[in-house]
C-alpha cells in the first residue's frame, strides 16, 4: 500500500529487555540460538546488545520515573539501603497492547 508502517516503542523496549535477558543471564544456556527468533539472529550480538542497552537507556532518561524510593539506615552499613515499597501509577498495559493489536 501507500501508507506507512509503524511500531510502538514500548514493544521495541520489551523486545530489547527480553533479548538482553536471554543473552546475558546465568540461564542463557536455556535459550539456544536455534530457538531465537529469526530476526534476532540477523543482527550480530556485538551490534544488537549495545543497540538494546542504549535504546533502553534513552527510554529511561526520556521517561524518567520520579517516584521517591524510601531509604533506611542499617547497622554496619556505610550508606542507606532502598526500601522497595513505593507505589507506582502505571499505564494500563493491557489497553495499550489491545489498541496496538487492533490498529
Secondary structure as a PSIPRED ss2 file (coil, helix, strand):
# PSIPRED VFORMAT (PSIPRED V4.0)

   1 X C   1.000  0.000  0.000
   2 X C   1.000  0.000  0.000
   3 X C   1.000  0.000  0.000
   4 X C   1.000  0.000  0.000
   5 X C   1.000  0.000  0.000
   6 X C   1.000  0.000  0.000
   7 X C   1.000  0.000  0.000
   8 X C   1.000  0.000  0.000
   9 X H   0.000  1.000  0.000
  10 X H   0.000  1.000  0.000
  11 X H   0.000  1.000  0.000
  12 X H   0.000  1.000  0.000
  13 X H   0.000  1.000  0.000
  14 X H   0.000  1.000  0.000
  15 X H   0.000  1.000  0.000
  16 X H   0.000  1.000  0.000
  17 X H   0.000  1.000  0.000
  18 X H   0.000  1.000  0.000
  19 X H   0.000  1.000  0.000
  20 X H   0.000  1.000  0.000
  21 X H   0.000  1.000  0.000
  22 X H   0.000  1.000  0.000
  23 X H   0.000  1.000  0.000
  24 X H   0.000  1.000  0.000
  25 X C   1.000  0.000  0.000
  26 X C   1.000  0.000  0.000
  27 X C   1.000  0.000  0.000
  28 X H   0.000  1.000  0.000
  29 X H   0.000  1.000  0.000
  30 X H   0.000  1.000  0.000
  31 X C   1.000  0.000  0.000
  32 X C   1.000  0.000  0.000
  33 X H   0.000  1.000  0.000
  34 X H   0.000  1.000  0.000
  35 X H   0.000  1.000  0.000
  36 X C   1.000  0.000  0.000
  37 X C   1.000  0.000  0.000
  38 X H   0.000  1.000  0.000
  39 X H   0.000  1.000  0.000
  40 X H   0.000  1.000  0.000
  41 X H   0.000  1.000  0.000
  42 X H   0.000  1.000  0.000
  43 X C   1.000  0.000  0.000
  44 X C   1.000  0.000  0.000
  45 X H   0.000  1.000  0.000
  46 X H   0.000  1.000  0.000
  47 X H   0.000  1.000  0.000
  48 X H   0.000  1.000  0.000
  49 X H   0.000  1.000  0.000
  50 X H   0.000  1.000  0.000
  51 X H   0.000  1.000  0.000
  52 X H   0.000  1.000  0.000
  53 X H   0.000  1.000  0.000
  54 X H   0.000  1.000  0.000
  55 X H   0.000  1.000  0.000
  56 X H   0.000  1.000  0.000
  57 X H   0.000  1.000  0.000
  58 X H   0.000  1.000  0.000
  59 X H   0.000  1.000  0.000
  60 X H   0.000  1.000  0.000
  61 X H   0.000  1.000  0.000
  62 X H   0.000  1.000  0.000
  63 X C   1.000  0.000  0.000
  64 X C   1.000  0.000  0.000
  65 X C   1.000  0.000  0.000
  66 X C   1.000  0.000  0.000
  67 X C   1.000  0.000  0.000
  68 X C   1.000  0.000  0.000
  69 X C   1.000  0.000  0.000
  70 X C   1.000  0.000  0.000
  71 X E   0.000  0.000  1.000
  72 X E   0.000  0.000  1.000
  73 X C   1.000  0.000  0.000
  74 X C   1.000  0.000  0.000
  75 X C   1.000  0.000  0.000
  76 X C   1.000  0.000  0.000
  77 X C   1.000  0.000  0.000
  78 X C   1.000  0.000  0.000
  79 X C   1.000  0.000  0.000
  80 X C   1.000  0.000  0.000
  81 X E   0.000  0.000  1.000
  82 X E   0.000  0.000  1.000
  83 X C   1.000  0.000  0.000
  84 X C   1.000  0.000  0.000
  85 X C   1.000  0.000  0.000
  86 X C   1.000  0.000  0.000
  87 X C   1.000  0.000  0.000
  88 X C   1.000  0.000  0.000
  89 X C   1.000  0.000  0.000
  90 X C   1.000  0.000  0.000
  91 X C   1.000  0.000  0.000
  92 X C   1.000  0.000  0.000
  93 X H   0.000  1.000  0.000
  94 X H   0.000  1.000  0.000
  95 X H   0.000  1.000  0.000
  96 X H   0.000  1.000  0.000
  97 X H   0.000  1.000  0.000
  98 X H   0.000  1.000  0.000
  99 X H   0.000  1.000  0.000
 100 X H   0.000  1.000  0.000
 101 X H   0.000  1.000  0.000
 102 X H   0.000  1.000  0.000
 103 X C   1.000  0.000  0.000
